[in-house]
């Protein structure tokens, strides 16, 4: 049994047949260790108040908890300054913040926005809206049939007309780790800004935003053992300072008069309203947990699991892996189809064996069309998974077509 499994209460709960869940939907959300659950509970039991606004002990404790979490995130990402860390409610909100604040303010008619075709809708649809509103154009970095963006595509598509490039660090569909350094470098060569969706990378590998050179980097707490309802946007300070606020209201203002207002400095300028302090505390505890395991150890564990999963899935009759069929440059995400079985049916049958995988287009419809599939099943691993989970998946998959009436194979 995986040595970290005992830290995750939900994963230990047996069903009526005594089976624990084989949870393989970590690209969608992760389970929470007891340390995170305890940290959130302790905050609400001992320190709950509105931060930044009260001259009393509880409010000061809440403020300290929020700003301590900000510093924890800064160190985890290698950001130069805590002021460059903005709390949001999700990575989706973080990316929309960049689109609405930076994109609507600094992109002009005729400018090009370059996106990877493999983007999650949260890093694609906002740029469609910006392009339509600002008279800009969308250009796509296309992948090969395995889901990889090749160097020639980067050189050809990111040109002097390009003003912004948006790409995920790693794909939530194929698990491919994109050549993000090359994409960022090329963007900067032509004077463009680089926006990185880090939701599938920050939980699984060591990330240094300063070394990457990313102008913006978004992540989501719930994909890295933290609570739902908390996102992070890293942005270079000079860019954040030049951008208008995204949400207007309390705690993001400096002075308000009848006709005009002035705004607080970054990052508070982008944190209108009461922040999810309990969620930020949970994210801080999640980072402590990840650091205690070690991001390099997590990466190696997932690489071993992914290699094992690829090997086991190759032995399932009529199964086709969508994306690369090798370990190189990928995270622990594997998408697949099973001939004659709709992915939703496959996922439902696996659920009967208490195995959780994702099915559908994974909020990446243009990418799925590019790959020539309507939907896939997706299995994704994390630090608490083991070979046993993969074995259960493979053995259950072998019975899916039989269950659907295809007979013995």
DRENVEXMI-403904 format. One record per residue (C-alpha): y, z, x; residue in three letters. Coordinates in steps of 0.05 Angstrom, whole numbers, plus 5000, padded with zeros to 4 digits. Each point is the difference from the previous one (the first is absolute). Layout:
# DRENVEXMI-403904
R   c2   c3   c1 rest
R    Y    Z    X  ALA
...
//
This chain:
# DRENVEXMI-403904
R   c2   c3   c1 rest
R 5000 5000 5000  UNK
R 5071 4984 5024  UNK
R 5029 5063 5032  UNK
R 5066 4993 4963  UNK
R 4969 4992 4931  UNK
R 5000 5075 4987  UNK
R 5076 5000 5002  UNK
R 5005 4955 4938  UNK
R 4981 5038 4936  UNK
R 4997 4939 4954  UNK
R 4950 4964 5045  UNK
R 4952 5059 4998  UNK
R 4995 5005 4924  UNK
R 4931 4979 4975  UNK
R 4988 4965 4935  UNK
R 4946 5019 4950  UNK
R 4948 4966 5044  UNK
R 5024 5038 5062  UNK
R 5033 4939 5031  UNK
R 5066 5004 5036  UNK
R 5047 4941 4995  UNK
R 4999 4947 5054  UNK
R 5075 4988 4999  UNK
R 5015 4932 5030  UNK
R 5068 4985 4969  UNK
R 5044 5029 5055  UNK
R 5045 4939 5004  UNK
R 5024 5019 4930  UNK
R 5006 5075 5010  UNK
R 4968 5054 5042  UNK
R 4971 5067 4982  UNK
R 5037 5064 5020  UNK
R 4975 5053 5047  UNK
R 5003 5073 4980  UNK
R 5056 5011 5051  UNK
R 5045 4951 4962  UNK
R 4983 5030 4932  UNK
R 5015 5070 5027  UNK
R 5066 4978 5031  UNK
R 5025 4970 4934  UNK
R 4978 5061 4961  UNK
R 5032 5048 5049  UNK
R 5066 4963 4997  UNK
R 5004 5006 4924  UNK
R 4978 5073 5002  UNK
R 5048 5022 5054  UNK
R 5057 4951 5013  UNK
R 5013 4957 4939  UNK
R 5074 4985 4989  UNK
R 5048 4941 5002  UNK
R 5015 4983 5073  UNK
R 5069 4989 5031  UNK
R 5036 5031 4940  UNK
R 4992 5074 4998  UNK
R 5030 5057 5042  UNK
R 4940 5044 4987  UNK
R 4935 5013 5036  UNK
R 4953 4958 4959  UNK
R 5044 4939 5004  UNK
R 5007 5008 5074  UNK
R 4925 5006 5006  UNK
R 4991 4936 4960  UNK
R 5051 4964 5044  UNK
R 4965 5024 5063  UNK
R 4933 4976 4972  UNK
R 5027 4931 4984  UNK
R 5035 4991 5067  UNK
R 4940 5027 5038  UNK
R 4958 4947 4965  UNK
R 5050 4947 5019  UNK
R 4995 5021 5073  UNK
R 4924 4999 4996  UNK
R 5002 4928 4974  UNK
R 5050 4980 5053  UNK
R 4954 5025 5056  UNK
R 4938 4969 4967  UNK
R 5033 4931 4998  UNK
R 5036 5006 5067  UNK
R 5068 4989 4967  UNK
R 5059 5018 5045  UNK
R 5038 5041 4948  UNK
R 4984 5040 4938  UNK
R 5059 4966 4966  UNK
R 4959 4936 5001  UNK
R 4947 5030 4954  UNK
R 5015 4991 4926  UNK
R 4955 5033 4947  UNK
R 4984 4958 4938  UNK
R 4949 5005 4945  UNK
R 4954 4946 5030  UNK
R 4994 4945 5051  UNK
R 5016 4953 4942  UNK
R 5066 5035 4990  UNK
R 5013 4998 5074  UNK
R 4991 4925 5003  UNK
R 5042 4990 4937  UNK
R 5054 5043 5032  UNK
R 5003 4951 5059  UNK
R 5000 4940 4954  UNK
R 5053 5025 4952  UNK
R 5045 5033 5051  UNK
R 4993 4957 5063  UNK
R 4977 4935 4968  UNK
R 5051 4997 4944  UNK
R 5056 5019 5048  UNK
R 4986 4959 5063  UNK
R 4960 4938 4979  UNK
R 5039 4938 4980  UNK
R 4988 4932 4968  UNK
R 4957 4956 5044  UNK
R 4971 5058 5040  UNK
R 4925 5002 5009  UNK
R 4955 5059 4986  UNK
R 4932 4995 5035  UNK
R 4941 5037 4969  UNK
R 4927 5003 5018  UNK
R 4959 4968 4944  UNK
R 4954 5061 5005  UNK
R 5054 5048 4976  UNK
R 4988 5053 4946  UNK
R 5044 4986 4940  UNK
R 5045 5057 5019  UNK
R 5022 4962 5062  UNK
R 5003 4933 4966  UNK
R 5027 5005 4929  UNK
R 5064 5037 5022  UNK
R 5016 4943 5048  UNK
R 4989 4949 4944  UNK
R 5053 5037 4960  UNK
R 5048 5003 5059  UNK
R 4990 4926 5016  UNK
R 5014 4980 4929  UNK
R 5062 5044 4995  UNK
R 5029 4982 5068  UNK
R 4982 4926 5003  UNK
R 4953 5012 5059  UNK
R 4933 4965 5012  UNK
R 4930 5028 5009  UNK
R 4956 4974 5056  UNK
R 4929 5024 5010  UNK
R 4958 5014 5062  UNK
R 4932 4974 4979  UNK
R 4934 5026 5027  UNK
R 4937 4965 5021  UNK
R 4938 5006 4956  UNK
R 4984 5068 5030  UNK
R 5068 5028 4982  UNK
R 5031 4998 5069  UNK
R 5071 4976 5016  UNK
R 4997 4956 5061  UNK
R 5054 4998 5054  UNK
R 5020 4928 4984  UNK
R 5016 5019 4929  UNK
R 5048 5055 5024  UNK
R 5036 4952 5047  UNK
R 5005 4945 4948  UNK
R 5023 5041 4940  UNK
R 5048 5051 5030  UNK
R 5060 4957 5019  UNK
R 5075 5003 5008  UNK
R 5007 4999 4924  UNK
R 4958 5063 4993  UNK
R 5040 5062 4986  UNK
R 4945 5048 4978  UNK
R 4925 5004 5013  UNK
R 4954 5045 4958  UNK
R 4927 5012 5018  UNK
R 4947 5053 4994  UNK
R 4974 5032 5063  UNK
R 4930 4994 4971  UNK
R 4973 4964 4939  UNK
R 4976 5040 4940  UNK
R 4954 4942 4981  UNK
R 4965 4979 5065  UNK
R 5015 5059 5046  UNK
R 5030 4952 5051  UNK
R 5050 5033 5047  UNK
R 5056 4949 5003  UNK
R 5033 4981 5066  UNK
R 5059 5042 4979  UNK
R 5029 5006 5070  UNK
R 5003 4925 5007  UNK
R 5030 4993 4930  UNK
R 5054 5052 5015  UNK
R 5016 4970 5068  UNK
R 5007 4931 4971  UNK
R 5044 5026 4944  UNK
R 5046 5033 5050  UNK
R 5002 4938 5043  UNK
R 5032 4962 4943  UNK
R 5045 5058 4978  UNK
R 4959 5020 4939  UNK
R 4984 5069 4974  UNK
R 4926 5022 4997  UNK
R 4973 5040 4941  UNK
R 4930 5028 5009  UNK
R 4954 5027 4946  UNK
R 4962 5054 5036  UNK
R 4960 5029 4942  UNK
R 4933 4975 5028  UNK
R 5015 5014 5073  UNK
R 5035 5068 5005  UNK
R 4939 5038 4971  UNK
R 4950 4966 5047  UNK
R 5032 4990 5069  UNK
R 5054 5027 5045  UNK
R 5067 4969 4982  UNK
R 5063 5000 5041  UNK
R 5056 4966 4961  UNK
R 5047 5002 5060  UNK
R 4949 4965 5045  UNK
R 4985 4949 4945  UNK
R 5074 4986 4992  UNK
R 4995 5000 4924  UNK
R 5066 5002 4964  UNK
R 4969 5030 4938  UNK
R 4931 5031 4991  UNK
R 4972 5026 4934  UNK
R 4941 5046 4986  UNK
R 4970 5040 4944  UNK
R 4977 5072 5004  UNK
R 4941 4993 4952  UNK
R 4966 4949 5044  UNK
R 5000 5049 5059  UNK
R 4971 5064 4968  UNK
R 5067 5021 4969  UNK
R 5021 5006 4927  UNK
R 5020 4944 4954  UNK
R 5073 4991 4985  UNK
R 5026 5001 5072  UNK
R 5018 4939 5042  UNK
R 5037 4991 5065  UNK
R 5047 4948 5025  UNK
R 5016 4997 5074  UNK
R 5063 4959 5013  UNK
R 5041 4991 5063  UNK
R 5061 5044 4993  UNK
R 5052 4945 5010  UNK
R 4968 4959 4943  UNK
R 4995 5059 4953  UNK
R 5072 5018 5013  UNK
R 5023 4929 4982  UNK
R 4960 4998 4935  UNK
R 5025 5024 4932  UNK
R 4962 5054 4963  UNK
R 4941 4981 4957  UNK
R 5003 5057 4950  UNK
R 5065 5034 4978  UNK
R 5007 5071 4976  UNK
R 4993 5070 5027  UNK
R 4989 5019 5073  UNK
R 5018 4931 5027  UNK
R 5075 5006 4993  UNK
R 5055 5029 5044  UNK
R 5059 4999 4951  UNK
R 5006 4976 4929  UNK
R 5067 4985 4967  UNK
R 5013 4970 4932  UNK
R 5002 4929 5026  UNK
R 4965 5001 5067  UNK
R 4946 5035 5039  UNK
R 4981 5008 5073  UNK
R 4929 5010 5022  UNK
R 4961 5048 5044  UNK
R 4976 4978 5069  UNK
R 4930 4973 5010  UNK
R 4947 5017 4981  UNK
R 5029 5039 4941  UNK
R 5039 4938 4978  UNK
R 4933 4971 4977  UNK
R 4971 5063 4970  UNK
R 5036 5006 4934  UNK
R 4973 5053 4952  UNK
R 4952 5057 5013  UNK
R 4949 4984 5052  UNK
R 4926 5012 4994  UNK
R 5000 5058 5049  UNK
R 4930 5023 4983  UNK
R 4975 4930 5014  UNK
R 5037 4997 5066  UNK
R 4968 5067 5019  UNK
R 4933 4970 4982  UNK
R 5014 4940 5044  UNK
R 5020 5046 5057  UNK
R 4933 5036 4993  UNK
R 4963 4934 4997  UNK
R 5033 4979 5066  UNK
R 4979 5066 5031  UNK
R 4928 4986 4977  UNK
R 5001 4929 5027  UNK
R 5029 5024 5066  UNK
R 4946 5053 5005  UNK
R 4947 4947 4994  UNK
R 5038 4950 5044  UNK
R 5021 4931 4979  UNK
R 4960 4967 5056  UNK
R 4938 5038 4977  UNK
R 5012 4977 4929  UNK
R 5007 4929 5024  UNK
R 4935 5002 5039  UNK
R 4962 5033 4943  UNK
R 5024 4947 4952  UNK
R 4983 4944 5048  UNK
R 4929 5025 5006  UNK
R 4994 5007 4924  UNK
R 5029 4930 4989  UNK
R 4951 4970 5050  UNK
R 4943 5035 4964  UNK
R 5025 4977 4931  UNK
R 5007 4928 5022  UNK
R 4929 5002 5027  UNK
R 4971 5031 4937  UNK
R 5038 4953 4953  UNK
R 4974 4939 5038  UNK
R 4931 5023 4977  UNK
R 5018 4998 4926  UNK
R 4974 4935 4967  UNK
R 5054 4954 4970  UNK
R 5057 5043 5028  UNK
R 5059 4965 5033  UNK
R 5052 5037 5041  UNK
R 5071 4978 4985  UNK
R 5040 5003 5065  UNK
R 4975 5009 5071  UNK
R 4927 5013 5011  UNK
R 5012 5035 5066  UNK
R 5031 5065 5024  UNK
R 5057 4973 5041  UNK
R 5072 5019 4979  UNK
R 4984 5033 4934  UNK
R 5001 5066 4963  UNK
R 4944 5028 4957  UNK
R 5010 4954 4940  UNK
R 4947 4949 4980  UNK
R 5006 4954 4940  UNK
R 4940 4963 4972  UNK
R 4973 4961 4941  UNK
R 4929 4998 4972  UNK
R 4977 4933 4973  UNK
R 4995 4999 4924  UNK
R 5031 5068 4991  UNK
R 5073 5014 4983  UNK
R 5030 5052 5046  UNK
R 5018 5045 4941  UNK
R 4926 4999 4978  UNK
R 4978 5015 5072  UNK
R 5048 5059 5004  UNK
R 4976 5026 4933  UNK
R 4927 4997 5020  UNK
R 5015 5033 5067  UNK
R 5036 5055 4962  UNK
R 4935 5015 4963  UNK
R 4973 5018 5068  UNK
R 5062 5042 5013  UNK
R 5030 4952 5051  UNK
R 5074 4985 4994  UNK
R 5027 4933 5023  UNK
R 5061 4959 4978  UNK
R 4995 4934 4961  UNK
R 5052 4949 4982  UNK
R 5055 4962 5037  UNK
R 5025 5063 5035  UNK
R 5073 4987 4983  UNK
R 4998 4939 5045  UNK
R 4993 4942 4952  UNK
R 5032 4946 5043  UNK
R 4954 5019 5058  UNK
R 4938 4998 4956  UNK
R 5020 4930 4976  UNK
R 5010 4979 5073  UNK
R 4930 5025 5017  UNK
R 4971 4964 4940  UNK
R 4974 5061 4962  UNK
R 5023 5031 4935  UNK
R 4976 5070 5014  UNK
R 4957 5040 5049  UNK
R 4969 5067 5008  UNK
R 5030 5041 5056  UNK
R 4968 5057 5038  UNK
R 5046 5041 5045  UNK
R 4983 5059 5044  UNK
R 5036 5060 5029  UNK
R 4987 5059 5046  UNK
R 4955 5037 4950  UNK
R 4953 4942 4988  UNK
R 4932 4992 5034  UNK
R 4943 4950 5009  UNK
R 4968 5034 4940  UNK
R 5056 4974 4955  UNK
R 4990 4930 5028  UNK
R 4925 5003 4990  UNK
R 5009 5021 4927  UNK
R 5048 4941 4990  UNK
R 4953 4949 5031  UNK
R 4938 5024 4963  UNK
R 5036 5002 4933  UNK
R 5029 4930 5011  UNK
R 4929 4973 5010  UNK
R 4984 5020 4928  UNK
R 5063 4973 4967  UNK
R 4976 4929 4988  UNK
R 4933 5026 4976  UNK
R 5036 5046 4951  UNK
R 5039 4939 4975  UNK
R 4935 4963 4985  UNK
R 4992 4954 5060  UNK
R 4931 5027 5015  UNK
R 4968 5015 5067  UNK
R 5030 4969 5063  UNK
//
